[in-house]
Amino acid sequence: MAGHNHPPTVHMDPALIKWNNMVVNRHKYFRWTPRTAWITVAYVVAVPALLGTVGYMTDGKWDMRGKRRGDLVSEF
């Protein structure tokens, strides 16, 4: 069969190997800085709070079921 136990004919790019090693070992070199702390707070607290607030404020304002031409979508 073709391709068994032959050395690869295409050489790997050293930059891709270095990038892959960086991605695999990222947890070993992570350090908490003010920048990473603010980014974490933004994605863990601020974004879900904003989406929850918008969802809570717009809950029940629009009814999309059973509408005909000329009927209003808003219920408030």
Secondary structure in CASP SS format (residue, H / E / C, confidence):
PFRMAT SS
TARGET T0000
AUTHOR 0000-0000-0000
METHOD secondary structure of the structure
MODEL  1
M C 1.00
A C 1.00
G C 1.00
H C 1.00
N C 1.00
H C 1.00
P C 1.00
P C 1.00
T C 1.00
V C 1.00
H C 1.00
M C 1.00
D C 1.00
P H 1.00
A H 1.00
L H 1.00
I H 1.00
K H 1.00
W H 1.00
N H 1.00
N H 1.00
M H 1.00
V H 1.00
V H 1.00
N C 1.00
R H 1.00
H H 1.00
K H 1.00
Y H 1.00
F C 1.00
R C 1.00
W C 1.00
T C 1.00
P H 1.00
R H 1.00
T H 1.00
A H 1.00
W H 1.00
I H 1.00
T H 1.00
V H 1.00
A H 1.00
Y H 1.00
V H 1.00
V H 1.00
A H 1.00
V H 1.00
P H 1.00
A H 1.00
L H 1.00
L H 1.00
G H 1.00
T H 1.00
V H 1.00
G H 1.00
Y H 1.00
M H 1.00
T C 1.00
D C 1.00
G C 1.00
K C 1.00
W E 1.00
D C 1.00
M C 1.00
R C 1.00
G C 1.00
K C 1.00
R C 1.00
R C 1.00
G C 1.00
D C 1.00
L C 1.00
V C 1.00
S E 1.00
E C 1.00
F C 1.00
END
